[in-house]
Amino acid sequence: MSMSNRARRMALHHLRNRADAQLNLIPLIDILSVMVAFLLVYSTEVEVIQNSKGIQIPQSIATTAPKHSVVVMITPSDLFVQGEFVATVASIHNSPAALVAPLRAALKRPLLVGKELSERDLAQREITIMADKSLPYDVIKRVMATCTDADYGRISLAVIQKEKPVAAGQVRG
């Protein structure tokens, strides 16, 4: 069975094109390297603290961002460490003790503390407290005192960056 001229030409054309067909990866690698560089630069600026408990945190005009730290979250009803339930706000509020015992026990766990630390390292340990703005001050004060007692030298209160107020001299009438 002989092939027609047209069929032969098409077969040759397919063979030639298949030999030339190569996937050029260099542009794709260029794009990916630019994306990686972009993400590395911009992902270091913002620390994402999970706020799945619906806490309304207060506003601030401070510009220094907290470093990576242990997160203590206080909702209007409960207290969490790294997302794990520790105590109720009512039990903290009604307790006569100056420190929150369940919180101190959670902060002293080896998983959070890690290896043995020197005095200087203890003073540098950071903890971030996310507290609902409706909470009574004595609850936050007891939580902060417990964090200090559990050897956390630097305590940050998580806040939302507030729009900077306009200085009186900048307003044009």
N, C-alpha and C positions, 0 to 999 in steps of 0.2 A: 504494500500500500504506500503510494508516494504522497508526500506532503505538498500542498499547494504553495505557491510562492508567498502568498500572504501569510500563511501559517508559519512558514520558515522564517520570514522577516520578523514576525511577532515573537517567536521563540528566541531568536538572536537578540532582539531588543530587550527581552526579559533577562536573559543571561548577562548582557552588558550592564544593565541597570542594577542587577543584584550584586555584581562585583563592585560597583561604585558605592552602593548604599552602606554607609557607616554612620553610627550615631556619634555626633560630635559633642563630647561631654564638657569641653572647656568652658563654653558660655554658662552652662548650668552650674559648674563649680564656682565660677566667678560670682554668680548671683547668690549662691548659698554662702560663700565666704563673706560677702557684703552683709547679708542678713544676720549671720552669726556675730560679726563685729558690731552691728547696730544693736542687737539684743544684749550683748555683753555690756555695752556702754550704758544703755538706758535701764537695764534691769538692776543695776547697782544703786540707782538713785532712790528707789522706793522700796520700803519694807512693807510687805503685805502681812497684816495681822488678821487672822480669820475672825470674822465677827458674825458667827452664825446664830448667836443667841439674841439678836435684835437689840443690842445695847445702843443707847443714844449717848455718845461720848461728848464731853464739853469741847469748846473751841479755844484756840490759843493763837497768839501771833509769834510764838517762838519759831526760829528757823532751823535749829539744829535737830537732825533726825536721830532717833535712838539706834544703837547698834543691836545686833542679834542678841536676843535675851529670852529668858523664860517669861511666858505670858500668864498673868493671873487675871481672870475675867470675873467681874462682879455684875450680875444682872440684878434687876429689882428684887429677885427672890432667891437666887442661888450664887454660890462661889465655885469657880472652876480653876484648875491649874492645868495648862496645856490641853484644854478642852475636856478634862476629866472632872466630874462632880466631886467636890470636897466637903462643902457644908452649906447650910441655908443661911440667908441673911438674917432671918428671924432669930436663929440660934446664936449668931454672933452678937446681934443687937441686945439680946436678953441675957447674955453671959456676963457674969461679974468679972471674969478674968480680963487682964489687959491684953493678952495675946490670944490668937486663934489657934488652939491646939491641933485640930485636924490639918489646918493649912501648914503649920510648922512641920508636922510629920511628913506631909507631902513634899515640902521643899527640901527636907533633909534626906529624901530617898537617894540612894547611890546613883540611880539613873540620871537624875538632874544634877547632882553634885559632881559626878565624874571622879577623876583621880584625886588624891590628896592635894590640897592647894596650900601654897604659902600664904602668909599674912597679906602680902602685897596683892596676890591674885584674888584673895577673898574680897579685898576692898574694891577690886575692879569688876567683880561679878555684877551682871546687870539683870534687872527684872523689870518687866513692863506691866503696869496695872491698868486694865481697861475697866473703868467703872461707869455705870450708868449715872448720868448727871442728877438724877432724882434721889440718889441714895443719901442717907444721913451721914454727916461728917464723921461721927464717932466710929461707924463701921469701917470707913476708909482708913481712919487713923489707926484702928486696931490691926487692919490688914497690913498697913505700911510698917507698923511696929513689929509685927510678926516676921515680915520679910527681912527687916534689919536684924532681928534676933537670929534668923536662920542664915546669917552670914552673907547677905546680899548687900554689897557696899553702895551700889548705885540703883536707885529706884526711879523709874520714869512713869509718869501718868500719861496714858495715851490720850491725845486730843486731836481734833480736826483743825487744820490750819485755817485761821480766820482771815478774811480779807483785811488788809492793812487799812487802818483809818487814814483819811486824808488829813494832813497837817493844816492848821488854820491858815497859814500863809499861802498855801497852794490853791485855795478856793478863789476863783475869779468871780467878781460880782458884776 
